[in-house]
Amino acid sequence: MYLRWRPDGSVSDLMRTVKARSSKWIHDEFPKLGAFAWQGGYSVFSVSRSQEDAVKRYIAGQAEHHKREDFKSELLRILRAHGVEFDETYVFD
């Protein structure tokens, strides 16, 4: 998902709203998916405005991309490439 968010807004508030509203929509529109639930966590990355088109292209091609590299491997690679400290035990529960 790509979106612009105000700089003074809480990312946790944003994600709580996204998860709640999308879950409600899925349950309302697709009752057979009653077991649908978001995972507990999320990852958020900021990008410069100059990279907006590249990010949108990546999202558009994500299904094809993930045939070559699964989401978990990609996320761990990105975290490491940018020097983000993390405990892999807690990245995916």
Sequence and secondary structure as in RCSB ss.txt:
>XXXX:A:sequence
MYLRWRPDGSVSDLMRTVKARSSKWIHDEFPKLGAFAWQGGYSVFSVSRSQEDAVKRYIAGQAEHHKREDFKSEL
LRILRAHGVEFDETYVFD
>XXXX:A:secstr
      TTS HHHHHHHHHHHHHHHHHHH GGGTT    S        GGGHHHHHHHHHTHHHHTTTS HHHHH
HHHHHHTT    HHHH  
